[in-house]
């Protein structure tokens, strides 16, 4: 489902954010590993390890998804306390 976050298939305790590569394939990214985003005019997400992903989503959509992700983490933490 585009625009949503998901549980990572590797570990059910880790959320990932879904983005769309230019070729239409889906990629799940851990937002805590994003170092910065370049607008070139596509969105280039540069990871902390130096790797990058070019995605279809624009700046506003990337920020919205990461904000939604962080909000869900906070809500989940509140439920577990």
N, C-alpha and C positions, 0 to 999 in steps of 0.2 A: 504494500500500500504506500504510494508515494507520499512524502511529507510527514511520515510518522517515524517514530523510533521503535526499535525492536530489541528483544533479547538477542544477544549474540549467540550463535549456535555453539560456540566453544564453552561458554560459561553462562549459566542461566542467571547469574547474579549481576551481570554487566549489561547495561543498556548500550546500544549503538544508535547512531543517527543515519537514516537512509538518504542517500543522494543518488543522482543519475549521471552516469558518464555520458560523454558526447555521443557514444555509439548506442545509447539507450539501455545499457546494462546497469544493474543496480549495484551500488557499493555501500557497505556499512562501515561507518567511521566512528571511532571513539573520539568525541569532541575534546576530551582532556589531553589528547595527543596532537591537537592542531596548534601549530605555532603562529601562523597568520594566513590571511587570504589575500591573493593578488587578483585584481580585476584587469584582464588583459585583452579583449573585453570579456572573454569567458571568465568564469570563476576558477581560480587555481588555488586549491587548498594545500598548503605546505605543512607537512607533518614535522614533529620535533626530531625525527630521525633523518630529515632531509629529503625524504620521498615526497612526491606530490601527486595530486589527483585533480584533473580538470573535469568540472561538473557543469551541468546545464543550469542549475539553480543560480539565481542572481543573489546579490549581496543581502537584500532584505529577507529573502527566503532562507538563506543560510543562517542569518541571525535569528529569525523566528524559530527555526527548528532547534537550534542550540539552546535558545531560551526555554522552549517547551521541554527539552530534554532535562535541563537543570531544574526546572520547576517540578518535573516528575520525580527526580532524585530526592528533592527536598520533601515532597509529599510522602514518598515511600519511607524516608527516614523518620518522619513524624509518626507514621503508622507503626513502625517497628520499636519505637521507644516505649 
